[in-house]
Amino acid sequence: MGLLLTAGCTAPRSVIHSGKVTPKGEFKVGTNYAFNVATQPIGALSDVTLGLVNDLKNRDTVVLDDQVNGVSRAALAYTLDPVSPSWDFYVRYGLVERVDVGYKYAFGSHVFDAMYQFMGSTGTPKNPGKPGTYGSIGLQYSSRDSKLPGKVLWQNIDDLLQYNASRTDILVPLVFSTSFGPEEEIGNISYGVAYSHTWINYHFNPSNFVQKQADRQDVIPIRPLSAKNNYGAFGAFVNAKIGFKYAYILPALSIYYQNYGKYELLGGKQTELKGLTFIPSLGLQFQFGKGR
């Protein structure tokens, strides 16, 4: 398990938004620590050991078989949804009434998003509106190259397979929240659902892989593989904001289910992946503006 716990390359899917967007002209800045726990890469890596990968890597010629396919499947599963911690820093700004925009830097990934508030007051603690439930919907976009981590096992898998990938992700959260105090001055409890969609391009380019031909003794070289796919995921989340005026603690939990679909592997093989993802997180947020 320790070999899985490395900085990940997945898009941020921890939802810490409130149903009330940042008031016009105000700022929120913060940091968030999350842990992505995905069932599929845990299962895919269960039969892949450092000894096996080292043995394959040290061979002059690697014959494609179920063990090699298992290593390829583990690399692909990690790219799709790693088991890993993540840390991000973000800033949000109330652009106009009912709309705020944000930028997040998350382990080398640049993330942009916007939220539109369609329900509830747009007041501030100094000038509160009518109490009630807030509701908003958003769109988040991120894109990045996805590399296997630098741990010994993963580095050896990378050396063996000459593997790399890139991905683009969108996230659409629908958020509802109830205020603690006037206009979330003390915080809030938020909940909702989310849909994410991922487009992935991946490449295997080993130089010494061969494949046995059916009913024959000779072998043929394996051609490099470049392929792409996309998949959607549905999730639910709950989060809270607890503090006063300027500083808040944000605990959150998001859960997603995704059928990643079928993926090509070397030598014309295929694999199918699906599973659950759990994302607990804890953050710290500061809010500034004349409405405080």
HUNOR-V614372 format. One record per backbone hydrogen bond with DSSP energy under -1.0 kcal/mol. NH is the residue of the N-H (numbers start at 1). CO is the residue of the C=O. Records with the same first field share a line. If there is no record, write none. Layout:
BEGIN
NH: CO / CO
END
This chain:
BEGIN
4: 1
6: 4
8: 85
25: 94
26: 23
27: 288
28: 92
29: 286
30: 90
31: 284
32: 88
33: 282
34: 86
35: 280
36: 84
37: 278
39: 276
43: 39
44: 40
45: 41
48: 45
53: 49
54: 50
55: 51
56: 52
57: 53
58: 54
59: 56
62: 208
64: 210
69: 65
70: 66
71: 67
72: 68
73: 69
74: 70
75: 71
76: 72
77: 73
78: 74
79: 75
80: 76
81: 77
84: 36
86: 34
88: 32
89: 105
90: 30
91: 103
92: 28
93: 101
94: 26
95: 93
96: 99
99: 96
100: 115
101: 93
102: 113
103: 91
104: 111
105: 89
106: 109
109: 106
111: 104
112: 141
113: 102
114: 139
115: 100
116: 137
117: 98
118: 135
119: 135
124: 127
126: 291
134: 177
135: 119
136: 175
137: 116
138: 173
139: 114
140: 171
141: 112
142: 169
144: 167
146: 165
155: 151
156: 152
157: 153
158: 154
159: 155
160: 156
161: 157
162: 158
164: 203
165: 146
166: 201
167: 144
168: 199
169: 142
170: 197
171: 140
172: 195
174: 193
175: 136
176: 191
177: 134
178: 189
180: 187
184: 181
185: 182
186: 180
188: 241
189: 178
190: 239
191: 176
192: 237
193: 174
194: 235
195: 172
196: 233
197: 170
198: 231
199: 168
200: 229
201: 166
202: 227
203: 164
204: 225
205: 161 / 162
210: 62
211: 220
213: 218
216: 213
220: 211
222: 209
225: 204
227: 202
229: 200
231: 198
233: 196
234: 257
235: 194
236: 255
237: 192
238: 253
239: 190
240: 251
241: 188
242: 249
243: 186
244: 247
245: 185
246: 244
247: 244
248: 285
249: 242
250: 283
252: 281
253: 238
254: 279
255: 236
256: 277
257: 234
258: 275
261: 273
263: 271
265: 269
269: 266
271: 263
273: 261
275: 258
277: 256
278: 37
279: 254
281: 252
282: 33
283: 250
284: 31
285: 248
286: 29
287: 246
288: 27
292: 289
END
